[in-house]
């Protein structure tokens, strides 16, 4: 959508506001400093001041609800809505330019896309709905995948598309027998992804840093004991964002919402990166930041971080989002699916699980910030009957909703678990015994176990019980989160 925006702006120049011009000037200055090969300390200090000035300016525009003077009404990760102030003929010519660009671009020609025009009048919602219907009509008439004539065998990576005889994995053997041929589409997207691993953050935050090249490196840290080699897969989705946009009655109203959320996310990521880019637990021995952003657009975000930073990252997102991502001066809410697993677990399966956790459970209350998490061992997974799986997990301990975590309570949960882990008289194995007793309906036995616990454990346990609904679900959370929150581990 950035490409579409650029094409439209280049063909329909508009005046820009003073604040937007200042942002452009600051961006240019930062880019010049970023291109210096061996920056001095003075250069680094200047960059830091410019980034802070840029952050404050964007935040001020965000709080003021400033509207872009450009054509963009809203843009997500894969779709956009634009306002063209031009004649029918010029609009048709512009549409042709957009279509031609995507048809011939070396990367995007492998994707499927639709572009439509609709004249606007005084009924914005009706016009927008008609335009979306035109898009849908085109999509129904077109193939759902791009077709290529090339290839004598299947792609070595996706096993579906025809492989190109001109493209193979360069990190494999160069001998004819060792070449793994891939499709042109996979080749282009793979190269693009490798570039974006490093350059995405610079574009969004103006912060220069090195990032890990793969999830294995991201999760490798021998000091982390049993958490080494494990990741936290974080899927975040805005609650009712689409409904808010559909309720917009004017282009400006929808544009303001889009601007506020986009600028809020950019500031949020900048602040998070500022915090983690120098912290030892976030850096490899080579100084690479342990962070992967797999999706950034619309109302969705996907991050991969080391398992030992999963809850910190989620907590920091919600703290920042409460301040930065608002609509009409009111905070917006988000649902999160959080999966802890081994770094080489099948990524598509983990992605599906994280989305299902958010969509099926964390969105139970769209006026709250809820997190549904799942901890997996090895390649195990929750299966396709996720509700039944979670119902079985909470059996005898509480209700299904008690498995959810309120974002605002993450800090309290972590503090309680830290107290218990630092209590030498409290052992994790007792928690297993309690859970089994409750699941088997042996309430008296469970109470006997509880009476034998140390006095220091009573207060944090009671607090955890209140946080998780007042029944006995807190024992399951305590067992699950023991290694991922709090202080030193001991059994």
C-alpha positions as CSV (number, residue, x, y, z in Angstrom):
1,X,0.0,0.0,0.0
2,X,3.0,2.3,0.5
3,X,3.7,1.8,-3.2
4,X,0.2,2.7,-4.2
5,X,0.3,5.7,-2.0
6,X,3.6,6.9,-3.7
7,X,2.2,6.4,-7.2
8,X,-0.9,8.4,-6.3
9,X,1.0,11.2,-4.6
10,X,3.4,11.5,-7.6
11,X,0.4,11.9,-9.9
12,X,-1.8,14.2,-7.7
13,X,0.5,16.7,-5.8
14,X,-1.1,18.2,-2.8
15,X,0.0,20.9,-0.3
16,X,1.3,19.5,2.9
17,X,0.9,20.9,6.4
18,X,3.7,22.6,8.2
19,X,4.0,19.7,10.7
20,X,4.1,17.2,7.9
21,X,6.9,19.2,6.2
22,X,8.8,19.3,9.4
23,X,8.5,15.5,9.8
24,X,9.8,15.1,6.2
25,X,12.8,17.4,6.9
26,X,13.6,15.5,10.1
27,X,13.4,12.2,8.2
28,X,15.8,13.5,5.6
29,X,18.3,14.6,8.3
30,X,18.1,11.3,10.0
31,X,18.6,9.4,6.7
32,X,21.7,11.6,6.0
33,X,23.1,10.7,9.4
34,X,22.3,7.0,9.1
35,X,24.3,6.9,5.8
36,X,27.5,8.0,7.6
37,X,29.8,5.0,7.5
38,X,31.7,5.8,10.8
39,X,29.6,8.1,12.9
40,X,31.2,10.1,15.7
41,X,29.7,10.3,19.1
42,X,28.4,13.8,18.1
43,X,26.6,12.2,15.2
44,X,25.1,9.6,17.5
45,X,23.9,12.2,19.9
46,X,22.4,14.3,17.1
47,X,20.5,11.2,15.8
48,X,19.1,10.6,19.3
49,X,17.9,14.1,19.6
50,X,16.4,14.1,16.1
51,X,14.5,10.8,16.8
52,X,13.2,12.2,20.1
53,X,12.0,15.4,18.3
54,X,10.4,13.3,15.6
55,X,8.7,11.1,18.2
56,X,7.3,14.2,20.0
57,X,6.1,15.8,16.8
58,X,4.3,12.6,15.6
59,X,2.8,12.2,19.1
60,X,1.5,15.8,19.1
61,X,-0.1,15.3,15.7
62,X,-1.5,12.0,16.9
63,X,-3.1,13.6,20.0
64,X,-4.4,16.5,17.9
65,X,-6.0,14.1,15.4
66,X,-4.2,15.8,12.5
67,X,-5.4,14.7,9.1
68,X,-2.9,13.9,6.3
69,X,-3.5,16.3,3.4
70,X,-2.5,13.4,1.1
71,X,-4.9,11.0,-0.7
72,X,-4.7,8.1,1.8
73,X,-7.9,7.5,3.8
74,X,-6.8,4.2,5.3
75,X,-4.2,1.5,4.5
76,X,-3.7,-1.9,6.0
77,X,-1.1,-4.6,5.3
78,X,-2.7,-5.6,2.1
79,X,-5.5,-3.2,1.2
80,X,-6.0,0.5,1.0
81,X,-8.6,3.2,0.4
82,X,-7.6,6.4,-1.4
83,X,-9.3,9.7,-2.2
84,X,-8.6,11.0,-5.7
85,X,-9.3,14.7,-6.3
86,X,-9.2,14.5,-10.1
87,X,-11.3,14.0,-13.3
88,X,-12.6,10.6,-14.4
89,X,-10.1,10.5,-17.2
90,X,-7.1,11.2,-14.9
91,X,-8.4,8.7,-12.4
92,X,-8.6,6.0,-15.0
93,X,-5.1,6.8,-16.2
94,X,-3.8,6.6,-12.6
95,X,-5.5,3.2,-12.1
96,X,-3.7,1.9,-15.2
97,X,-0.4,3.1,-13.8
98,X,-1.1,1.3,-10.5
99,X,-2.1,-1.9,-12.3
100,X,0.9,-1.7,-14.6
101,X,3.3,-1.3,-11.8
102,X,2.1,-4.4,-9.9
103,X,1.9,-6.4,-13.1
104,X,5.6,-5.8,-14.0
105,X,7.3,-5.3,-10.7
106,X,9.9,-8.1,-10.1
107,X,8.4,-8.8,-6.6
108,X,4.7,-7.9,-6.8
109,X,3.9,-9.5,-10.2
110,X,3.8,-12.8,-8.3
111,X,0.9,-11.7,-6.2
112,X,-2.8,-11.4,-7.1
113,X,-4.4,-8.0,-6.7
114,X,-7.4,-5.9,-7.7
115,X,-7.8,-2.2,-8.2
116,X,-11.1,-0.3,-8.7
117,X,-12.5,3.2,-9.0
118,X,-15.8,4.6,-7.9
119,X,-17.1,8.2,-8.1
120,X,-17.7,9.8,-4.7
121,X,-20.7,11.9,-3.8
122,X,-22.3,12.9,-0.5
123,X,-22.9,9.3,0.7
124,X,-19.4,8.1,1.8
125,X,-20.4,4.8,3.4
126,X,-22.4,3.8,0.4
127,X,-19.6,4.8,-2.0
128,X,-17.1,2.8,0.1
129,X,-19.3,-0.3,0.2
130,X,-19.9,-0.2,-3.6
131,X,-16.1,0.1,-4.1
132,X,-15.5,-2.9,-1.9
133,X,-18.1,-4.8,-3.8
134,X,-16.4,-4.0,-7.1
135,X,-13.2,-5.4,-5.5
136,X,-14.9,-8.6,-4.4
137,X,-16.5,-9.0,-7.9
138,X,-13.0,-8.8,-9.5
139,X,-11.6,-11.3,-7.0
140,X,-14.3,-13.8,-7.7
141,X,-13.6,-13.6,-11.4
142,X,-9.8,-14.1,-11.1
143,X,-7.6,-17.1,-10.2
144,X,-6.7,-17.3,-6.5
145,X,-3.1,-17.7,-7.3
146,X,-0.6,-16.3,-9.9
147,X,0.2,-18.7,-12.8
148,X,3.6,-19.2,-14.3
149,X,4.8,-21.1,-17.3
150,X,8.3,-21.8,-15.9
151,X,9.5,-24.9,-14.1
152,X,10.3,-28.6,-14.6
153,X,10.0,-29.6,-11.0
154,X,8.5,-28.4,-7.7
155,X,9.9,-25.6,-5.6
156,X,12.4,-26.9,-3.0
157,X,10.8,-24.7,-0.3
158,X,7.0,-24.5,-0.8
159,X,6.7,-27.8,-2.7
160,X,3.8,-26.3,-4.8
161,X,5.0,-23.7,-7.3
162,X,7.1,-24.7,-10.3
163,X,10.8,-24.2,-9.7
164,X,12.7,-21.9,-12.0
165,X,15.8,-23.3,-13.6
166,X,17.5,-19.9,-13.0
167,X,16.9,-19.8,-9.2
168,X,18.3,-22.0,-6.5
169,X,19.4,-21.6,-2.9
170,X,22.8,-20.0,-2.9
171,X,23.6,-21.3,0.5
172,X,23.6,-24.8,-0.8
173,X,26.3,-26.7,-2.8
174,X,27.1,-25.2,-6.1
175,X,27.4,-28.6,-7.8
176,X,24.5,-29.4,-10.2
177,X,23.5,-32.3,-8.0
178,X,23.4,-30.1,-4.9
179,X,21.3,-27.2,-6.2
180,X,17.9,-26.8,-4.6
181,X,15.8,-25.0,-7.3
182,X,13.0,-22.7,-6.1
183,X,10.2,-20.8,-7.8
184,X,10.7,-17.2,-8.9
185,X,8.0,-16.1,-6.4
186,X,9.7,-17.8,-3.4
187,X,13.1,-16.5,-4.5
188,X,11.9,-12.9,-4.6
189,X,10.0,-13.0,-1.4
190,X,12.8,-14.7,0.4
191,X,15.3,-12.0,-0.6
192,X,12.8,-9.3,0.3
193,X,12.2,-10.9,3.7
194,X,15.9,-11.0,4.4
195,X,16.3,-7.4,3.6
196,X,13.3,-6.4,5.7
197,X,14.6,-8.2,8.7
198,X,17.1,-5.4,9.0
199,X,15.6,-2.4,7.2
200,X,12.0,-2.5,8.5
201,X,12.9,-1.1,11.9
202,X,15.0,1.7,10.4
203,X,12.1,2.8,8.2
204,X,9.5,2.8,10.9
205,X,11.5,3.9,14.0
206,X,14.6,5.6,12.4
207,X,16.7,3.5,14.9
208,X,19.7,1.7,13.5
209,X,20.4,-1.7,14.9
210,X,21.4,-5.2,13.9
211,X,18.7,-7.9,14.3
212,X,19.0,-11.7,14.4
213,X,18.8,-13.4,11.0
214,X,16.8,-16.5,12.2
215,X,14.7,-17.7,15.1
216,X,17.3,-20.2,16.2
217,X,19.8,-17.5,16.8
218,X,17.1,-15.3,18.4
219,X,16.4,-18.0,21.1
220,X,20.0,-19.3,21.7
221,X,21.3,-18.2,25.1
222,X,22.9,-20.7,27.4
223,X,22.4,-18.5,30.5
224,X,18.6,-19.1,30.2
225,X,18.6,-22.7,31.2
226,X,15.5,-24.6,30.1
227,X,14.2,-21.6,28.2
228,X,17.2,-21.6,25.8
229,X,16.0,-22.5,22.3
230,X,12.4,-21.5,23.1
231,X,10.4,-18.5,21.7
232,X,7.3,-16.5,22.4
233,X,5.1,-16.1,19.3
234,X,2.9,-13.1,19.8
235,X,-0.2,-12.3,17.7
236,X,-2.0,-9.0,18.5
237,X,-5.3,-8.0,16.9
238,X,-7.3,-4.8,17.5
239,X,-10.8,-5.3,18.9
240,X,-13.6,-3.8,16.7
241,X,-11.2,-1.7,14.6
242,X,-13.1,-2.7,11.4
243,X,-16.4,-1.8,13.0
244,X,-15.0,1.7,14.0
245,X,-13.9,2.2,10.4
246,X,-17.2,1.0,8.9
247,X,-19.0,3.4,11.2
248,X,-17.0,6.4,9.8
249,X,-19.4,8.7,7.8
250,X,-16.8,10.8,6.1
251,X,-13.3,10.2,4.6
252,X,-11.8,12.5,7.2
253,X,-13.3,10.5,10.1
254,X,-11.8,7.3,8.8
255,X,-8.6,9.0,7.9
256,X,-8.2,10.4,11.4
257,X,-8.7,7.0,12.9
258,X,-6.2,5.4,10.5
259,X,-3.6,8.2,11.1
260,X,-3.9,8.0,14.9
261,X,-3.5,4.2,15.1
262,X,-0.6,4.1,12.6
263,X,1.3,6.9,14.3
264,X,0.5,5.4,17.7
265,X,2.0,2.0,16.6
266,X,5.1,3.7,15.1
267,X,5.7,5.5,18.4
268,X,5.1,2.4,20.3
269,X,7.6,0.3,18.4
270,X,10.2,3.2,18.6
271,X,9.8,3.3,22.4
272,X,10.1,-0.5,22.7
273,X,13.2,-0.7,20.5
274,X,14.8,2.2,22.4
275,X,14.4,0.1,25.6
276,X,15.6,-3.2,24.3
277,X,18.4,-2.3,21.8
278,X,21.0,-2.0,24.6
279,X,19.8,-4.6,27.1
280,X,22.0,-7.7,27.5
281,X,19.1,-10.1,27.7
282,X,17.9,-8.9,24.3
283,X,21.3,-9.0,22.5
284,X,23.3,-11.9,21.1
285,X,27.1,-12.0,21.5
286,X,27.3,-10.3,18.2
287,X,25.2,-7.4,19.4
288,X,22.1,-8.5,17.3
289,X,18.6,-7.6,18.8
290,X,16.5,-10.7,19.4
291,X,13.3,-9.5,17.7
292,X,11.4,-10.6,14.6
293,X,8.4,-8.7,13.3
294,X,6.5,-11.0,11.0
295,X,3.4,-8.8,10.5
296,X,2.9,-5.1,10.7
297,X,-0.1,-3.5,9.2
298,X,-3.8,-2.7,9.7
299,X,-4.8,-3.7,13.2
300,X,-2.5,-6.8,13.4
301,X,1.0,-7.3,14.7
302,X,3.1,-10.5,15.0
303,X,6.3,-10.6,16.9
304,X,8.7,-13.4,17.8
305,X,10.9,-12.8,20.8
306,X,12.9,-15.1,23.1
307,X,10.7,-17.1,25.5
308,X,12.2,-15.3,28.5
309,X,11.0,-11.9,27.1
310,X,7.5,-13.0,26.0
311,X,5.6,-11.6,28.9
312,X,7.7,-8.4,29.1
313,X,7.0,-7.7,25.4
314,X,3.2,-8.2,25.7
315,X,3.1,-6.1,28.9
316,X,5.1,-3.3,27.3
317,X,2.9,-3.4,24.2
318,X,-0.2,-2.9,26.3
319,X,1.4,-0.2,28.5
320,X,2.4,1.7,25.4
321,X,-0.8,1.1,23.5
322,X,-2.8,2.5,26.3
323,X,-1.0,5.8,25.9
324,X,-0.5,5.9,22.1
325,X,-3.3,4.1,20.3
326,X,-6.5,5.9,20.9
327,X,-9.7,6.9,19.2
328,X,-11.5,10.2,20.1
329,X,-9.2,10.4,23.2
330,X,-10.3,7.0,24.4
331,X,-8.0,3.9,24.5
332,X,-8.6,1.1,22.0
333,X,-8.5,-2.6,23.0
334,X,-6.5,-5.5,21.7
335,X,-6.7,-9.3,21.9
336,X,-3.5,-11.3,22.0
337,X,-2.7,-14.9,21.3
338,X,0.6,-15.9,22.9
339,X,2.3,-19.3,22.2
340,X,5.5,-20.5,23.9
341,X,7.3,-23.2,22.0
342,X,10.6,-24.6,20.7
343,X,12.2,-22.4,18.1
344,X,11.9,-25.1,15.4
345,X,8.2,-25.9,15.9
346,X,6.3,-25.7,12.6
347,X,5.7,-21.9,12.1
348,X,2.4,-22.2,10.2
349,X,1.0,-24.4,12.9
350,X,2.1,-22.0,15.6
351,X,0.7,-19.0,13.7
352,X,-2.7,-20.8,13.3
353,X,-2.7,-21.6,17.1
354,X,-1.9,-18.0,18.1
355,X,-4.6,-16.6,15.9
356,X,-7.1,-19.1,17.2
357,X,-6.3,-18.2,20.8
358,X,-6.9,-14.5,20.0
359,X,-10.0,-14.9,17.9
360,X,-11.8,-17.7,19.9
361,X,-10.9,-16.7,23.4
362,X,-9.1,-13.3,23.9
363,X,-11.9,-11.5,22.0
364,X,-14.5,-12.8,24.5
365,X,-14.8,-9.3,25.8
366,X,-14.0,-6.7,23.2
367,X,-14.0,-3.9,25.8
368,X,-11.0,-5.5,27.6
369,X,-7.4,-6.2,26.9
370,X,-7.2,-10.0,27.2
371,X,-4.4,-12.5,26.5
372,X,-4.9,-16.2,25.7
373,X,-1.7,-18.1,26.0
374,X,-0.6,-21.7,25.4
375,X,2.7,-23.4,26.3
376,X,3.8,-26.2,24.0
377,X,6.6,-28.7,24.5
378,X,8.6,-30.1,21.6
379,X,6.3,-30.4,18.5
380,X,3.1,-31.1,20.5
381,X,0.1,-28.9,19.8
382,X,-3.3,-28.3,21.0
383,X,-5.0,-30.0,18.0
384,X,-8.0,-28.7,16.0
385,X,-10.5,-28.9,18.9
386,X,-9.0,-26.0,20.8
387,X,-12.0,-25.3,23.0
388,X,-12.2,-29.0,24.1
389,X,-8.4,-28.9,24.8
390,X,-8.7,-25.9,27.0
391,X,-11.8,-27.1,28.7
392,X,-10.0,-30.3,29.6
393,X,-7.0,-28.2,31.0
394,X,-9.2,-26.2,33.3
395,X,-11.4,-29.1,34.4
396,X,-11.9,-29.1,38.2
397,X,-10.1,-25.8,38.6
398,X,-12.5,-23.2,37.2
399,X,-14.3,-22.0,34.1
400,X,-12.9,-21.6,30.6
401,X,-12.7,-17.8,31.0
402,X,-10.4,-18.2,33.9
403,X,-7.6,-19.2,31.5
404,X,-7.5,-15.7,30.2
405,X,-5.0,-13.1,31.4
406,X,-6.0,-9.4,31.8
407,X,-3.2,-7.3,30.3
408,X,-3.3,-4.8,33.2
409,X,-2.6,-7.7,35.7
410,X,0.6,-9.0,34.1
411,X,2.8,-7.1,36.5
412,X,0.9,-8.3,39.6
413,X,1.0,-11.9,38.3
414,X,4.7,-11.7,37.7
415,X,5.4,-10.2,41.2
416,X,3.3,-13.0,42.9
417,X,5.1,-15.7,41.1
418,X,8.5,-14.1,41.9
419,X,7.6,-14.1,45.6
420,X,6.8,-17.8,45.4
421,X,9.9,-18.8,43.5
422,X,12.0,-16.9,46.0
423,X,10.4,-18.7,48.9
424,X,12.7,-21.6,49.7
425,X,9.9,-23.5,51.4
426,X,7.6,-23.4,48.4
427,X,8.2,-26.1,45.8
428,X,6.8,-26.3,42.3
429,X,6.0,-30.1,42.7
430,X,3.4,-29.2,45.3
431,X,1.5,-27.3,42.6
432,X,1.3,-30.5,40.4
433,X,-0.1,-32.4,43.3
434,X,-2.7,-29.8,44.0
435,X,-3.9,-29.7,40.4
436,X,-4.2,-33.4,40.2
437,X,-6.2,-33.5,43.4
438,X,-8.7,-30.9,42.2
439,X,-9.0,-32.6,38.8
440,X,-9.9,-35.9,40.5
441,X,-12.4,-34.1,42.7
442,X,-10.4,-34.7,45.9
443,X,-11.0,-31.3,47.4
444,X,-10.2,-32.4,50.9
445,X,-6.8,-33.8,49.8
446,X,-6.0,-30.5,47.9
447,X,-6.9,-28.5,51.1
448,X,-4.5,-30.7,53.1
449,X,-1.7,-29.9,50.6
450,X,-2.5,-26.2,50.9
451,X,-2.4,-26.2,54.7
452,X,1.1,-27.6,54.6
453,X,2.4,-24.7,52.5
454,X,4.7,-22.1,54.0
455,X,3.1,-19.0,55.7
456,X,5.0,-16.7,53.3
457,X,3.1,-18.2,50.4
458,X,-0.4,-17.3,51.6
459,X,-0.5,-13.7,50.5
460,X,0.8,-14.1,46.9
461,X,-1.4,-17.2,46.4
462,X,-4.5,-15.4,47.6
463,X,-3.7,-12.5,45.3
464,X,-3.2,-14.8,42.3
465,X,-6.5,-16.6,43.2
466,X,-8.3,-13.2,43.1
467,X,-6.7,-12.2,39.8
468,X,-7.8,-15.5,38.1
469,X,-11.4,-15.5,39.1
470,X,-11.5,-16.6,42.7
471,X,-11.7,-20.3,42.1
472,X,-8.7,-22.6,41.7
473,X,-7.5,-21.7,38.2
474,X,-4.5,-19.9,39.7
475,X,-2.8,-23.2,40.4
476,X,-2.8,-24.0,36.7
477,X,-1.5,-20.6,35.8
478,X,1.2,-20.9,38.5
479,X,2.4,-24.2,37.1
480,X,2.3,-23.0,33.5
481,X,4.0,-19.6,34.1
482,X,6.6,-20.8,36.6
483,X,9.5,-20.8,34.2
484,X,8.3,-17.7,32.2
485,X,7.8,-15.2,35.0
486,X,9.3,-14.1,38.2
487,X,12.7,-14.8,39.9
488,X,15.0,-17.8,40.2
489,X,13.8,-21.3,39.3
490,X,13.8,-24.1,41.8
491,X,11.8,-27.3,42.3
